[in-house]
C-alpha cells in the first residue's frame, strides 16, 4: 500500500485559504489533490500532476488525518 506525504501549507496564503499539498508516492513531487467525489468509490482520488499516478481518496484522506 502506498502512502502520501502531507506538506504543510505555506505562510504566504491568507487565513481563509488553506492550501495543502501532497508528495506523490511515486515521483515525490508536490501537488494539490482534487478528489472528485462524484465518481464511484473505486474511482475517487487524485492524479499527480507530474507523473499522472492515481492516488486513491483513502490515501489522500489518511494523509490529511495525520496532519489533524
Secondary structure, DSSP 8 states (H G I E B T S, - for coil): ----EEE---TTS-SS----EEE-TTT--EE-----TTS-GGG-EEE-TTT--EEEHHHHHHHHHHH-
